[in-house]
Amino acid sequence: MDQTIDLLVNNCNLPISIIIVGIGNAEFTNMVRLDGDNGLYNSKGKKAPRDIVQFVPFRDVGMNPDALARELLAELPGQVTQYYSMINKPPGKP
């Protein structure tokens, strides 16, 4: 788990987003930790400059695929704009 968190924190400068779906009745404590909504810190205490992980347990959306998609994609636009802000480049025109 520590190696995974180190990789996430150290690669937040890349244009990536990670989406995790929890299947089953587990507690998913580690997945909630990876989600990092309250900040994600690597083994050296460095905080991730942006949140690149979105985790949603399937059971939390009533096992509804449409609700799952909505929850999973809710943070994606913010992750994209955070990345472009971080590299000081405005997004391209639609």
C-alpha positions, 0 to 999 in steps of 0.5 A: 500500500505504501508503494502504491501511495508513493507512486500516486503522489510522485506521479500527480504531475502526469495527466492521469486520473485513476478510477476504482470501483469497489465490488462486494461487501468489503470495507475498502479502507485502503481504497478510501485511503487511496481516494485521498479526498482528505489529502494523500501523503507519501512515505516521506510526508509529501502531500499529493498536489492534486487528487487523481483517484476517484473511488466508489463502492458499487453498493453505495450507488444502489448497484445502479450503473448510471449512478455509478458512472455519475459518481465516478466521473464527478471529479474528472472535470476538476482533475483535468482543470487542476492538471492544466492549472498546474502546468500553467496551460489553459485548456484548448478551445472546444 
